[in-house]
């Protein structure tokens, strides 16, 4: 079982959503001597790859300064060079401890951007997985939207009942099933 991702330029993504679901593919391989039909199942999901732009506003951050811990003597104990940043909307917290404030702030901001971006990407991936699952269904042969029969060169759309030639369908002229 594998996955193939195809990027398509489409002016109307709604038309491609007609292609979602399971496809039953029937063919007689050239090596088949008795003429038995081989059936395979392919599932198709159409997902809009909207890129989420991520931007952290300074108003979303709470910055706290504190004195560091560990070796360093009197300077370490009395100077507040360590930085703790909290991203208020998500609750993600990062810290950085260096000898000067600007470096601590820079490192903590880099880490908070990285962690919050990873959290946002995780949310997008889970939404994409849910959309794919809804479109594909169980993936079983009975859960089909189209049947492609190469031996008699036909494609049947089970939702609309329309038919067309399989060779045209495979070259990308699938819009004849949508009209």
URLIN-V16337 format. One record per backbone hydrogen bond with DSSP energy under -1.0 kcal/mol. CO is the residue of the C=O (numbers start at 1). NH is the residue of the N-H. If there is no record, write none. Layout:
# URLIN-V16337
co:CO nh:NH
co:CO nh:NH
This chain:
# URLIN-V16337
co:12 nh:15
co:13 nh:17
co:15 nh:18
co:16 nh:19
co:17 nh:20
co:21 nh:44
co:22 nh:145
co:22 nh:146
co:23 nh:42
co:24 nh:148
co:25 nh:40
co:26 nh:150
co:27 nh:38
co:29 nh:32
co:38 nh:27
co:40 nh:25
co:42 nh:23
co:44 nh:21
co:48 nh:50
co:57 nh:60
co:58 nh:61
co:60 nh:88
co:62 nh:86
co:64 nh:84
co:66 nh:82
co:73 nh:77
co:74 nh:78
co:75 nh:79
co:79 nh:81
co:82 nh:66
co:83 nh:96
co:84 nh:64
co:85 nh:94
co:86 nh:62
co:87 nh:91
co:92 nh:87
co:94 nh:85
co:96 nh:83
co:100 nh:104
co:101 nh:105
co:102 nh:106
co:103 nh:107
co:104 nh:108
co:105 nh:109
co:106 nh:110
co:107 nh:111
co:108 nh:112
co:109 nh:113
co:110 nh:114
co:111 nh:115
co:112 nh:116
co:113 nh:117
co:114 nh:118
co:115 nh:119
co:116 nh:120
co:117 nh:121
co:118 nh:122
co:119 nh:123
co:120 nh:124
co:121 nh:125
co:122 nh:126
co:123 nh:127
co:124 nh:128
co:125 nh:129
co:126 nh:130
co:127 nh:131
co:128 nh:132
co:129 nh:133
co:130 nh:134
co:131 nh:135
co:132 nh:136
co:133 nh:137
co:140 nh:143
co:145 nh:158
co:146 nh:24
co:147 nh:156
co:148 nh:26
co:149 nh:154
co:154 nh:149
co:155 nh:164
co:156 nh:147
co:157 nh:161
co:162 nh:157
co:164 nh:155
co:165 nh:169
co:166 nh:170
co:168 nh:173
co:169 nh:172
co:174 nh:177
